[in-house]
Amino acid sequence: WLIYSKFKATYDGNHDTFRVEFLVAPAALLAFLVNHDFTPLEILWTFSIYLEAVAILPQLFLVSKTGEAEAITSHYLFALGLYRALYLGNWLWRYHAEGFCDLIAVVAGLVQTVLYCDFFYLYITKGDPRRGGSLGGSWVPKRLHRMVVCP
């Protein structure tokens, strides 16, 4: 709602063609099929975990499509990815120290971290967009890009 009202000037509808239903529907279906306990609250929690794993894809597609990102956007994406990568260390520690492993959260976190890997590579090799570097490019396979982006 805020993107269409308060922050309308910052929204670029020409480049924002990502079809979010390709994220929401599979996450919802997977939450019904793979969860710890088939209760409404558990299904909603599982849905949020699955959706969080892929929620960054619209931003990454936008960066890929435009071929560039503002410095603040690229730093924000890098910080989000670093946060998720550090979370993997937390899970390893918890497994080692407490013997606890939540397979749903770990697999979703691994998927999310893998999605960030190409962005990490571009962030590190292309440098700061303010200094002439640009983030984006062709990290998204063409077939996947055509499938989830409106023509």
N, C-alpha and C positions, 0 to 999 in steps of 0.2 A: 504494500500500500504506500509506504513512504517513498519508494522509488518513482511512483507515478504522481506524487503530490509534492512533498517537501523537497525532495532531491531530483526533481524532474529535469533540471538543467544539466545534471551530471549523467543522465541516462542516454545511451547511444543506441536507439532502437534499430538503426540500420545495420549495425554489426552484431547485435544481440539476437542471433537466430537459433540459439541452442534450444532444443526441444526437451524441456525438463521432464515431460511425461516418460521419457526413456530412462530416467533415473528413478522417479517416484514409483512407477508401477512395478518394476522388477524388485525394488527394495521392499515394497509392501508385500508382494507375493512371497519373496524369500523369508520375510518375517513370519508369515503364516506357516511356511513349510519348515523352517529351521529356527527353532527357539528352544530355550531351556524348559519352559513350562507353558502350556497352552492356556494362558489367562490373558485377559485384555491388557493389563498393565505390562506383562512380560512381552507381549506382541508389540506394543507401542515402544517399549524400550529397545527391543531388537530392531524394529523398523528405524528408530533414530540412529542406532549404531551403523546399520547398513547404509542409510542415506548419508550420514556424515562421511563415510568412506569415499563417496563419489560426488559429494556436494561441491567440491572445488572444480569439477570438470567444466561447468559453464565459464568460469573465469579463465581457466587454462585455454579453452577453445577460443575465447575472445582475444587473448594474448596471441595465440597462434594465428588467428584470422587476420588481425591487424598487423602482426609482425613487430609490434612494439608494445611497450608498457611504460607508464609513468614510473618514475623512480620510487615513489611511495608505494605504488601497487606491487612492483617487483620485490621490494623489501618486505612488504607485508606477506606476500605469497611465500617468500623464502623463510620468514619467521614461522609461518603456519606449518610448513613442511618440516622445518627443524624441530618444532615442538612435537610433531607426530613421530619423527625419527627417534627423538629422545624418549618418547613413550615406550618404544620397543625395548630400550634398556630397562625401563621401569618394570616391564612385564618379565624380563629375564631375572631381574633381582627378586621380584615377588615369587617367582617359581622356585628360585634357588633358596631364598630365605624362609618362605612360608609354605612352599609346595602348592601354591594356588595358580591355576591357569584357566582363564575364561577363553575358551577356544573361539567363540563368536567374536569377541572384542579383538583378540590377537589376529585372526584372519582378516577382519575388516581393517584393522590398523596396518597390516602388511599391504593390503590392496591400496590403501590411501597413500602409504609411503612410496610404493612403486609408481603411483600416478605422479608423484612429485619428483621422481628421480630425473626425468628429462628436463624438467624445469630447473632443478638444481644444476644440472650440467650447463644449461644455457645461461643461468644466472652467473655461474662462476667463469665460464669461458667468454661470454659476450661482454661482461662488465657492466658498469653503471650506464643506464640509458642516457643520463644527463651528459655523459662524456662521449656520445656518439654511438654507444652500444645499443642494440635493440634486442629485446627478448621476444621470442616467438619462433616462427619457422615451421618446419614440417615435421614436428614430433608426432603428430597425430596421423595414424595410417589413413590413407585416402578413402578407403572403403568405409571405415568407421566414421570419418568426418562427414561423408555424404549421407550416411544413415541417420545421424542424430542432428544434423543441421538442416534447417529448411532451405530449399533452393532459392 
